[in-house]
Each structure stands twice: as C-alpha cells, then as structure tokens.
Amino acid sequence: MYSKTSLASLIALSALGTSSACGGGNVASELASYPKYPNKEPKCGTTKLQARPLIAEWPSSDRAALEGRIKQGLVPVRYVGCDMEVLTTCKVPAEYSYTGITPKNDLVVIHNADELYANIPVYAAKFEGQLKKAGSLEIAMTIIGRYESNRPKISADELQGECADTTHVITALTVGAFRFSAGASAAVGAGAGVSVGGLGLGGKSASNNETLNTDGDSKACAKATADDKAPPYGCGALLRVELVPLGEARQKAPTCPSGTKWDGSQCLATVTTASAACVGGTILEAGKGCVPPVSGQNFRSALPVEAKSVFTGLCLDAAACAEACDRGQPSACSSAGPMYEWGVGVFQDVNRAVDLYSKACRGGEWGACARLGELSFYGLSGVPKDAGLAVTFFRLACDRGDPSGCVGLGTASTLGTGIDRDSAAAAQYFERACNTKTTLGCVGLGMLYMYGDGVPKDAARAESLFKQACDAGFRPACQLQKETAP
C-alpha cells in the first residue's frame, strides 16, 4: 500500500502557499455575514425586463393559481416594470409539455438591490428591508423538470378572449422545490477554536437564517427521473418562468436588466474595474496609489506557473478588484484572492487573501471555497491545519461542481484525515474531478487503481489515468506512468 505522505505530497503540488500571520473570528458568523454593497435605487420601469425571473418570492396563493392556470394552456400576462399580472380571461391556443431532467441543485444568492430587482422583480420591493437587514437573500432550489411550449412565437391575432392588456406570454416554467431565506446559511463543526486572517477556523458553531418562503419536498424530488411525464407528487413547485414579448420570437440567451449580466443561473450586478499602471519599480496598493515595495515583503509581477493552472480569469489590477470585491462582486473577490496570496502586483497579504476567498465563497465562487479548504488541510501560507474544517469547504465546493473541491474530498477520504477513511468514496470524488480534465483527480484515481485501494487493482487503468495527467502537463504523473507501464 502506498503511503499517506506520497498521495498528500502529489495533491499538495497544486496547493502552493506562503506564510502569514493569524487573526480572529468565528467561521459560521463570518460566513453568514455578507459584505456590504452601495445603496442604489433601481427603477423597474426604466430597465430592461428580466426574461427569466424567479417566482420563489410570490405568495403561495399566486403560485398555486399559476400552477392551476398552466393546465389550461400557455399563460398570457401583462408584464410592465416590476408588475406581472396573469390574464385569466385571455387564452392562448397552445399547450405546455413536461420534460423531466436529472435532478439538479442550484443556489441563487442575492447580494444587493440591483440583483434583487433583476432576479425577483415582481415582489422585490417587499423584500428590500429583509435584504438590507440580513445582507443577502438565498434561493436554494432542486430542479427536476420543465414545462415548455414548442411555439417560439405567439402573435396577438392568435389570442382569444379579453386580451388587450397582454404584453408577454409565459413559454416555459422550471419546477421542483425551493427554500427562500434571508441571510447566508452556515453550519460548521470543527475542533479547537483557531482563527485565521479574519475567517474563523474552528470551534463548533452555527448560524441560522430566516425562511421567507418554501414549496416542494426535497424527499419527493429524489424520486424524479428524466423519463417522468409529470413532476412527482410533492415536487412540482414553480421556480422560474420564461417570458416572450407578444409577437416576438423566443430568445436563446436570457436577458437581464441593465447593470446586471447572466452568469448561467441568475442576473448578477456588474462591476467595471480599471487597471492602473505604476512605473519606476513601484506597485499599486489600495488607498495609497503607486508606492515602493516594503523590504521583506514578497512581490511578483505575475502569478507563478503552478498558480495559473489553478486560478483563471484574474484581474489586471489586484487592488481595484479587491475594492470591487468589497463593493459586493464575488467574482472580483475570487480573482483578487490568489494575487494577494502570492503577492502579484500588490504586497503579499495572506490575511487579505483569506478574507477575499471567504467573500468569494459566500458569493457562490466555489473554487474559492476549495482554496480555503486547501489552505486549512495542508496548513499552507501560515494557515493552521484544520482538516475537519477543510473537509467542510471541500464538500461545499465539490457538491456544487468544483473539481478542486472533489480532489480535496478524495484526498481526505483516502487518507482518513478530517473524515472517515473511505477509499471507495474517494474514487468517486477523484473520478468526478478527472472527468472535468482536472489532472490531480486523474492522479488520485490512478493511485487507487495502482494499489487496488477502494477499487479493483488495475495497472492498465492506472497507466491510462497517469498518461492523461502527464499529457496535460502534470510531470509527476509522467513518472507514475512509467512505473505502471507493462
């Protein structure tokens, strides 16, 4: 059997770090406290309408009425500004058909007023106070299917009944179950209380948020399959509607109000950052402008090659991105984090990096969650080791599709560090990462096949996995490939 050290050493090659001092805090309360955002007053009547609004904020009676109405055919509505009215006396001579999908989990986090009005416009005003008080609103969803029309366009002359007020037609609806809550949910259990860089790392703690609305049963959703002709009983809550203006063809790409952009699941507020150039050996530091580096502080003009393989989409201006992060842009937090961790274009500041990663993680940048796990698991960059907490971050990231989180879970499960040893589960985690062409996932899975740990011993399979990682540029895998070659 291979040693724990050999596997951990290989995986740790992707988790390079530096040294730094420690700070204070409590993880659950920190994760439940989202950054503040500038106050803005969105004008619903003057912005481009959201074509795929969520309706989790609708009162149960309104959603129930809509649920019954879709059985009668396509639903015409009057959709102006933030107002949407279902026109019950107007009929569209077309029907919806249901298509089941493999159940999926999704989390929409609303950070500020722009995102509030962009994602749940109809009753947004009702929840402005809750958002301001809690710092964020969350909609956790289980998605199991869609009602959809095969008609890409509905003309006004096709409508029947009292239809003069019709502006849009609902052409599709997403169904499943949801929980709409105020505040960021967080529950963490770890060992002795330790804290790092303002992000608490330790002490068992919990932070509860307030449920604002809920519908559907996740247990019922577990019975859903892609072959279903209708949603399972108890898992047919309406989550999102898709609207097409009357007389216009359905758009392939979702539209969002001005000042926001579609990220694949929601409309996020956009932040524009400018890059500042410094000359004469000086570097940009937030709040100070171009200043000379302090003796003894690490400074780089670019990320090391190893870091570039882990982090992509970095800002040209770390300080500007950090400021954008503080204004509430999670993607800017994720971009600036590694630059402060390694000291790229700014003075190296691991405490600041951890703060940026934590804000990014809370905002749904799951790679940042995985990085927090790596820092804790390996004790990188001066962060005290805390395997239990690391596993919490790894699981959060992996469950939401980040391959680095799955590599972390696979490593922890193989070693039995911070979690019960379970090599069979580790193989599944590594395979999920490898399937996304993440080299360390392939290496971890290959080592399990090499030694028959949790999977049948299979040298040919191991060599194939090592070759895949080697071809992708991970040199240690090349040596492993030679060792397993026939």
C-alpha positions as CSV (number, residue, x, y, z in Angstrom):
1,M,0.0,0.0,0.0
2,Y,1.2,3.5,-0.8
3,S,1.9,5.9,2.0
4,K,-0.3,8.7,3.0
5,T,2.6,11.0,2.5
6,S,3.1,10.1,-1.2
7,L,-0.5,10.9,-2.1
8,A,-0.7,14.0,0.0
9,S,2.5,15.3,-1.4
10,L,1.3,14.9,-5.0
11,I,-2.0,16.5,-4.4
12,A,-0.4,19.4,-2.4
13,L,1.6,20.3,-5.5
14,S,-1.5,22.2,-6.7
15,A,-1.9,24.0,-3.4
16,L,1.2,26.1,-3.1
17,G,1.2,28.8,-0.4
18,T,3.3,31.3,1.5
19,S,3.4,32.4,5.1
20,S,1.4,34.9,7.1
21,A,0.1,35.9,10.5
22,C,-3.2,34.9,12.0
23,G,-6.3,36.9,13.1
24,G,-9.6,36.3,14.8
25,G,-13.2,35.3,14.1
26,N,-15.8,32.6,14.1
27,V,-16.5,30.7,10.8
28,A,-20.3,30.4,10.9
29,S,-20.9,34.0,11.9
30,E,-18.3,35.2,9.3
31,L,-19.8,33.1,6.5
32,A,-23.2,34.3,7.5
33,S,-22.2,38.0,7.2
34,Y,-22.0,39.1,3.6
35,P,-20.1,42.2,2.5
36,K,-21.9,45.5,2.3
37,Y,-23.0,47.0,-1.0
38,P,-23.5,50.5,-2.2
39,N,-27.1,51.7,-2.0
40,K,-28.8,52.1,-5.3
41,E,-32.4,52.7,-6.3
42,P,-33.2,50.5,-9.3
43,K,-36.1,51.9,-11.5
44,C,-38.1,48.9,-12.7
45,G,-40.0,50.9,-15.2
46,T,-36.8,52.1,-17.0
47,T,-34.7,49.0,-17.1
48,K,-34.7,46.1,-19.5
49,L,-37.0,43.4,-18.2
50,Q,-35.7,40.1,-16.8
51,A,-36.9,37.5,-19.3
52,R,-36.5,34.6,-16.8
53,P,-37.5,35.8,-13.4
54,L,-37.6,33.6,-10.3
55,I,-41.0,33.4,-8.6
56,A,-39.9,32.0,-5.3
57,E,-41.0,35.2,-3.6
58,W,-44.5,35.0,-4.9
59,P,-47.2,34.3,-2.2
60,S,-48.3,30.7,-2.2
61,S,-51.8,31.6,-3.4
62,D,-50.3,33.3,-6.5
63,R,-48.1,30.4,-7.3
64,A,-50.9,27.9,-6.8
65,A,-53.1,29.9,-9.1
66,L,-50.4,29.9,-11.8
67,E,-49.8,26.2,-11.3
68,G,-53.5,25.6,-12.0
69,R,-53.6,28.0,-14.9
70,I,-50.8,26.3,-16.9
71,K,-53.0,23.2,-17.2
72,Q,-55.3,25.3,-19.4
73,G,-52.7,26.3,-21.9
74,L,-50.0,28.9,-22.4
75,V,-50.3,31.8,-19.9
76,P,-50.6,35.4,-21.2
77,V,-49.6,38.1,-18.8
78,R,-49.2,41.9,-18.5
79,Y,-45.5,42.4,-17.6
80,V,-44.5,46.0,-17.2
81,G,-41.7,47.2,-14.9
82,C,-42.0,45.1,-11.8
83,D,-45.6,44.3,-12.3
84,M,-46.8,41.0,-13.6
85,E,-50.5,40.1,-13.9
86,V,-51.8,36.8,-15.1
87,L,-54.7,37.5,-17.5
88,T,-57.2,34.9,-16.6
89,T,-59.8,35.9,-19.2
90,C,-57.4,35.6,-22.1
91,K,-56.5,32.3,-23.7
92,V,-53.6,31.2,-25.9
93,P,-54.4,28.2,-28.2
94,A,-51.3,26.3,-27.3
95,E,-50.2,23.9,-24.5
96,Y,-47.1,23.1,-22.4
97,S,-45.5,19.7,-22.4
98,Y,-43.4,18.5,-19.5
99,T,-39.8,17.2,-19.8
100,G,-38.1,15.6,-16.8
101,I,-34.4,16.1,-16.2
102,T,-31.8,14.6,-13.9
103,P,-32.4,16.4,-10.6
104,K,-30.1,19.3,-10.0
105,N,-29.4,21.6,-7.1
106,D,-28.9,25.3,-7.6
107,L,-28.3,28.2,-5.2
108,V,-29.0,31.8,-6.1
109,V,-27.6,34.4,-3.8
110,I,-28.9,38.0,-4.0
111,H,-26.5,40.5,-2.6
112,N,-27.9,43.9,-3.4
113,A,-30.9,45.8,-4.7
114,D,-29.8,45.5,-8.3
115,E,-29.7,41.8,-8.1
116,L,-33.0,41.7,-6.1
117,Y,-34.9,43.6,-8.8
118,A,-33.2,41.7,-11.5
119,N,-34.0,38.2,-10.2
120,I,-37.3,38.5,-8.3
121,P,-38.8,41.7,-9.8
122,V,-42.4,41.2,-9.1
123,Y,-42.3,41.4,-5.3
124,A,-38.8,42.9,-5.0
125,A,-39.9,45.9,-3.1
126,K,-41.4,43.7,-0.4
127,F,-38.0,42.2,0.4
128,E,-35.8,45.3,0.3
129,G,-35.9,45.6,4.1
130,Q,-35.1,42.0,4.6
131,L,-32.1,42.3,2.2
132,K,-30.8,45.3,4.0
133,K,-31.1,43.7,7.4
134,A,-29.7,40.3,6.5
135,G,-27.1,41.4,4.0
136,S,-28.3,38.7,1.5
137,L,-31.2,36.6,0.3
138,E,-30.8,33.0,-0.8
139,I,-32.9,30.8,-3.0
140,A,-31.9,27.1,-2.7
141,M,-33.6,25.0,-5.4
142,T,-33.9,21.4,-6.5
143,I,-34.7,21.4,-10.2
144,I,-36.4,18.3,-11.7
145,G,-38.1,19.4,-14.9
146,R,-39.6,22.0,-17.2
147,Y,-43.0,22.8,-18.7
148,E,-42.2,24.2,-22.2
149,S,-44.1,25.2,-25.3
150,N,-42.9,24.2,-28.8
151,R,-44.2,27.6,-30.1
152,P,-41.3,30.0,-30.3
153,K,-43.6,32.9,-31.1
154,I,-47.2,33.9,-30.3
155,S,-49.0,36.6,-32.3
156,A,-51.6,38.9,-31.0
157,D,-54.2,37.7,-33.5
158,E,-54.0,34.2,-32.0
159,L,-55.2,35.3,-28.6
160,Q,-58.8,34.5,-27.6
161,G,-60.9,36.4,-25.1
162,E,-60.1,39.7,-23.2
163,C,-56.5,40.1,-24.2
164,A,-56.0,43.8,-24.8
165,D,-53.5,44.1,-21.9
166,T,-51.3,41.2,-22.9
167,T,-47.6,42.1,-23.3
168,H,-45.9,38.7,-22.8
169,V,-46.6,35.0,-22.9
170,I,-45.1,32.5,-20.4
171,T,-43.4,30.0,-22.7
172,A,-41.7,27.8,-20.2
173,L,-41.6,27.1,-16.4
174,T,-39.0,25.4,-14.3
175,V,-40.3,23.1,-11.5
176,G,-39.0,21.3,-8.4
177,A,-38.7,22.5,-4.8
178,F,-37.2,25.6,-3.1
179,R,-36.4,27.4,0.1
180,F,-36.2,31.2,0.0
181,S,-34.4,32.6,3.0
182,A,-32.8,35.8,4.4
183,G,-29.2,35.7,5.4
184,A,-26.4,33.3,4.4
185,S,-26.8,29.8,5.8
186,A,-23.8,28.4,7.6
187,A,-23.2,25.5,10.0
188,V,-19.7,24.3,10.8
189,G,-18.2,21.9,13.2
190,A,-14.5,21.6,13.9
191,G,-12.0,21.1,16.6
192,A,-10.4,23.5,19.0
193,G,-11.1,27.2,18.2
194,V,-8.5,28.6,15.9
195,S,-8.8,31.7,13.6
196,V,-7.0,32.8,10.5
197,G,-7.0,36.2,8.8
198,G,-10.4,37.3,9.9
199,L,-12.1,34.0,8.8
200,G,-12.8,31.9,11.9
201,L,-11.4,28.4,11.5
202,G,-12.6,26.4,14.4
203,G,-15.0,25.9,17.4
204,K,-18.3,24.2,16.7
205,S,-20.8,26.9,15.7
206,A,-23.9,27.5,13.7
207,S,-25.7,30.5,12.2
208,N,-29.4,30.3,11.4
209,N,-31.1,32.2,8.7
210,E,-34.8,33.1,8.3
211,T,-37.1,31.2,6.0
212,L,-39.2,33.6,3.9
213,N,-40.9,31.1,1.6
214,T,-40.7,27.4,0.8
215,D,-42.5,25.0,-1.5
216,G,-42.0,21.4,-2.6
217,D,-40.5,18.5,-0.8
218,S,-36.8,17.5,-1.5
219,K,-37.6,13.9,-0.5
220,A,-40.3,13.8,-3.1
221,C,-37.9,15.3,-5.6
222,A,-35.5,12.4,-5.0
223,K,-38.0,10.2,-6.8
224,A,-37.8,12.3,-10.0
225,T,-36.3,10.8,-13.2
226,A,-35.5,12.1,-16.6
227,D,-38.3,9.9,-18.0
228,D,-41.1,11.4,-16.0
229,K,-44.1,12.7,-17.9
230,A,-45.1,14.9,-15.0
231,P,-43.4,16.0,-11.8
232,P,-43.6,13.6,-8.8
233,Y,-46.3,14.5,-6.3
234,G,-44.8,17.0,-3.8
235,C,-42.1,18.2,-6.2
236,G,-44.0,20.4,-8.7
237,A,-43.4,23.8,-7.2
238,L,-42.9,26.5,-9.8
239,L,-39.4,28.1,-9.6
240,R,-38.9,30.3,-12.6
241,V,-40.9,31.5,-15.6
242,E,-39.6,32.3,-19.0
243,L,-41.4,35.1,-20.9
244,V,-41.5,36.1,-24.5
245,P,-42.9,39.5,-25.6
246,L,-46.1,39.1,-27.6
247,G,-45.3,38.8,-31.3
248,E,-41.6,38.3,-30.8
249,A,-39.6,35.1,-31.1
250,R,-38.1,33.4,-28.1
251,Q,-34.5,34.4,-27.4
252,K,-31.9,31.7,-26.9
253,A,-29.8,33.8,-24.5
254,P,-31.6,35.1,-21.3
255,T,-31.9,38.8,-21.0
256,C,-31.1,40.7,-17.8
257,P,-31.9,44.3,-16.7
258,S,-29.2,46.9,-17.4
259,G,-26.4,46.9,-14.8
260,T,-26.6,43.1,-14.5
261,K,-25.5,40.1,-16.5
262,W,-26.5,36.4,-16.8
263,D,-24.0,34.1,-15.1
264,G,-25.7,30.8,-16.0
265,S,-28.3,30.8,-13.2
266,Q,-29.0,34.4,-12.2
267,C,-28.6,38.1,-13.0
268,L,-25.5,39.4,-11.2
269,A,-24.6,43.1,-10.8
270,T,-21.7,44.0,-13.0
271,V,-18.7,45.9,-11.7
272,T,-16.2,47.6,-14.0
273,T,-12.7,47.9,-12.8
274,A,-9.9,50.0,-14.3
275,S,-6.3,48.9,-14.5
276,A,-3.7,51.3,-13.1
277,A,-0.1,51.3,-14.3
278,C,2.8,52.1,-11.9
279,V,6.4,52.9,-13.0
280,G,9.8,53.1,-11.5
281,G,9.7,49.8,-9.5
282,T,6.6,50.9,-7.6
283,I,3.4,48.9,-7.2
284,L,-0.2,49.8,-6.7
285,E,-1.6,49.5,-3.2
286,A,-5.2,50.1,-2.4
287,G,-5.8,53.6,-0.9
288,K,-2.2,54.7,-1.4
289,G,-1.6,54.6,-5.1
290,C,1.8,53.7,-6.5
291,V,4.3,53.0,-3.7
292,P,7.7,51.3,-3.4
293,P,7.6,47.7,-2.1
294,V,8.4,47.3,1.6
295,S,11.6,45.4,2.3
296,G,11.0,41.8,3.1
297,Q,7.5,41.7,1.5
298,N,7.0,39.3,-1.4
299,F,6.1,40.9,-4.7
300,R,5.6,39.4,-8.1
301,S,4.8,40.8,-11.4
302,A,2.8,37.7,-12.4
303,L,1.4,34.5,-10.8
304,P,3.7,31.5,-10.7
305,V,3.0,28.9,-13.4
306,E,1.6,26.5,-10.8
307,A,-0.9,29.1,-9.6
308,K,-2.0,29.9,-13.1
309,S,-3.1,26.2,-13.5
310,V,-5.4,26.6,-10.6
311,F,-6.8,30.2,-10.9
312,T,-8.0,31.7,-14.2
313,G,-9.8,35.0,-15.1
314,L,-7.5,37.1,-12.9
315,C,-7.8,40.9,-12.7
316,L,-5.1,43.1,-14.3
317,D,-5.3,45.3,-11.2
318,A,-5.5,43.4,-7.9
319,A,-6.2,46.4,-5.8
320,A,-9.0,47.5,-8.0
321,C,-10.5,44.0,-8.0
322,A,-10.2,43.9,-4.2
323,E,-12.1,47.2,-4.0
324,A,-14.8,45.7,-6.3
325,C,-14.9,42.7,-4.0
326,D,-15.6,45.0,-1.1
327,R,-18.4,46.6,-3.1
328,G,-20.0,43.2,-3.4
329,Q,-18.8,41.4,-6.6
330,P,-17.9,37.8,-5.7
331,S,-16.1,37.1,-9.0
332,A,-13.7,40.0,-8.2
333,C,-13.1,38.5,-4.8
334,S,-12.2,35.2,-6.4
335,S,-9.8,36.9,-8.9
336,A,-8.1,39.1,-6.3
337,G,-7.6,36.4,-3.7
338,P,-4.7,34.5,-5.3
339,M,-3.0,37.8,-6.2
340,Y,-2.8,38.8,-2.6
341,E,-1.9,35.3,-1.5
342,W,1.1,35.2,-3.8
343,G,1.8,39.0,-3.8
344,V,1.1,39.6,-7.5
345,G,1.0,43.4,-8.3
346,V,0.3,44.1,-4.6
347,F,2.2,43.4,-1.3
348,Q,1.7,39.8,-0.3
349,D,-1.1,39.7,2.4
350,V,-2.4,36.3,3.1
351,N,-4.9,37.6,5.7
352,R,-6.4,39.8,3.0
353,A,-6.4,36.8,0.6
354,V,-8.3,34.7,3.1
355,D,-10.8,37.5,3.5
356,L,-11.2,37.7,-0.2
357,Y,-11.6,33.9,-0.6
358,S,-14.2,33.8,2.1
359,K,-16.3,36.6,0.5
360,A,-16.0,34.8,-2.9
361,C,-17.0,31.5,-1.3
362,R,-20.1,33.1,0.3
363,G,-21.0,34.7,-3.0
364,G,-21.0,31.3,-4.8
365,E,-17.5,31.2,-6.2
366,W,-17.0,27.6,-5.3
367,G,-13.3,27.4,-6.4
368,A,-12.6,29.9,-3.6
369,C,-14.3,27.6,-1.1
370,A,-12.0,24.8,-2.3
371,R,-8.9,27.1,-1.9
372,L,-9.9,27.8,1.7
373,G,-10.1,24.0,2.2
374,E,-6.6,23.6,0.7
375,L,-5.2,26.3,3.0
376,S,-6.6,24.6,6.1
377,F,-6.0,21.0,5.0
378,Y,-2.3,21.4,4.2
379,G,-1.5,24.3,6.6
380,L,-0.4,26.5,3.7
381,S,0.5,30.2,3.7
382,G,0.8,30.2,7.5
383,V,-2.8,28.9,8.0
384,P,-3.0,26.4,10.9
385,K,-4.0,22.9,9.8
386,D,-7.7,22.1,10.5
387,A,-8.7,19.0,8.4
388,G,-12.2,19.0,9.7
389,L,-12.9,22.5,8.6
390,A,-11.1,21.8,5.3
391,V,-13.5,18.9,4.6
392,T,-16.4,21.3,5.1
393,F,-15.1,23.6,2.5
394,F,-14.2,20.8,0.1
395,R,-17.7,19.3,0.4
396,L,-19.3,22.7,-0.2
397,A,-17.2,23.2,-3.4
398,C,-17.5,19.6,-4.7
399,D,-21.3,19.4,-4.2
400,R,-21.6,22.4,-6.4
401,G,-19.4,21.1,-9.2
402,D,-16.0,22.5,-8.4
403,P,-13.4,19.8,-9.3
404,S,-10.7,21.1,-6.8
405,G,-13.2,20.5,-4.0
406,C,-13.7,16.9,-5.2
407,V,-9.9,16.4,-5.3
408,G,-9.8,17.6,-1.7
409,L,-12.6,15.3,-0.6
410,G,-11.0,12.4,-2.4
411,T,-7.6,13.1,-0.7
412,A,-9.2,13.4,2.7
413,S,-11.3,10.2,2.2
414,T,-8.3,8.3,1.1
415,L,-6.1,9.4,4.0
416,G,-8.9,9.3,6.6
417,T,-7.9,12.9,7.6
418,G,-10.7,15.1,8.8
419,I,-13.2,12.4,7.6
420,D,-13.6,8.7,8.0
421,R,-11.4,6.7,5.6
422,D,-13.4,5.5,2.6
423,S,-11.3,4.8,-0.5
424,A,-14.4,3.7,-2.5
425,A,-15.9,7.1,-1.9
426,A,-12.6,8.7,-2.7
427,A,-12.5,7.0,-6.1
428,Q,-15.9,8.6,-6.9
429,Y,-14.7,12.0,-5.9
430,F,-11.4,11.7,-7.9
431,E,-13.4,10.4,-10.9
432,R,-15.7,13.4,-10.8
433,A,-12.7,15.7,-10.9
434,C,-10.9,13.6,-13.6
435,N,-14.0,13.7,-15.8
436,T,-13.6,17.5,-15.9
437,K,-10.0,17.1,-17.1
438,T,-8.5,18.0,-13.7
439,T,-5.1,16.3,-13.6
440,L,-5.0,15.8,-9.8
441,G,-8.3,13.9,-9.9
442,C,-6.8,11.6,-12.5
443,V,-3.7,11.1,-10.5
444,G,-5.6,10.3,-7.3
445,L,-7.9,7.9,-9.1
446,G,-4.8,6.3,-10.8
447,M,-3.1,5.7,-7.5
448,L,-6.2,3.9,-6.1
449,Y,-6.2,1.6,-9.2
450,M,-2.5,1.1,-8.9
451,Y,-2.8,-0.3,-5.4
452,G,-6.3,-1.7,-5.6
453,D,-7.5,0.6,-2.8
454,G,-11.3,1.0,-2.9
455,V,-11.3,-0.2,-6.5
456,P,-10.1,-3.4,-8.2
457,K,-6.4,-3.4,-8.8
458,D,-5.9,-2.4,-12.5
459,A,-2.4,-1.4,-13.7
460,A,-3.6,-0.7,-17.2
461,R,-6.3,1.6,-15.9
462,A,-3.8,3.3,-13.6
463,E,-1.4,3.9,-16.5
464,S,-4.1,5.4,-18.7
465,L,-5.1,7.8,-15.9
466,F,-1.5,8.8,-15.3
467,K,-0.9,9.3,-19.0
468,Q,-4.0,11.6,-19.2
469,A,-2.5,13.7,-16.4
470,C,1.0,13.6,-17.9
471,D,-0.3,14.7,-21.3
472,A,-2.0,17.6,-19.6
473,G,1.4,18.8,-18.3
474,F,1.5,17.3,-14.7
475,R,5.1,16.0,-14.6
476,P,4.9,13.8,-11.5
477,A,2.2,11.8,-13.4
478,C,4.7,11.0,-16.1
479,Q,6.9,9.2,-13.7
480,L,4.0,7.3,-12.3
481,Q,3.0,6.3,-15.9
482,K,6.5,4.8,-16.4
483,E,6.2,2.8,-13.2
484,T,2.9,1.3,-14.3
485,A,3.7,0.7,-17.9
486,P,3.9,-3.0,-18.9
